[in-house]
Amino acid sequence: MMEVKLYEKKIDDCLLEYAVIISRYQNHWVFCRHKQRTTYEIPGGHREKGESILDAAKRELREETGALEFKLRTLCDYSVQSKGKINYGRVFVADITLLGELPDSEICEVMISTKLPEKWTYPEIQKKFIEYYKIVTN
């Protein structure tokens, strides 16, 4: 069983392992697809050693979408508990104003759409982020 919690207060920075970026471009959603999957996901990934969580978000957004110009803001922090382990991360919102070429990486496709994907890579987690985003921004 997986438990996802969202926090309005910031979690201690040293606990944050992941940056997830809900991305918008010209009022459309931006999702990416990993080369080894047929499902879509919100851009994001692991924080590297010595990297701030904000820098991780910027790097992951560029690597996974080709975003060249964007503004980032924090939406919330989160935890995912599964199999007795808890991981923490921060959800950002990106307003992308300029997209470039997708860099050579594990991502093979960027989907820009007015609709959410039907096939999610992490549905239990990422759908919850989108639901929260919709509540906060409406």
Secondary structure, DSSP 4 states (H G I P E B T S, - for coil): -EEEEEESSPPPGGGEEEEEEEEEETTEEEEEEETT-SSBB-SEEEPPTT--HHHHHHHHHHHHH-EEEEEEEEEEEEEEEETTEEEEEEEEEEEEEEE-PPPSSSEEEEEEESS--SSBSSHHHHHHHHHHHHHHH-
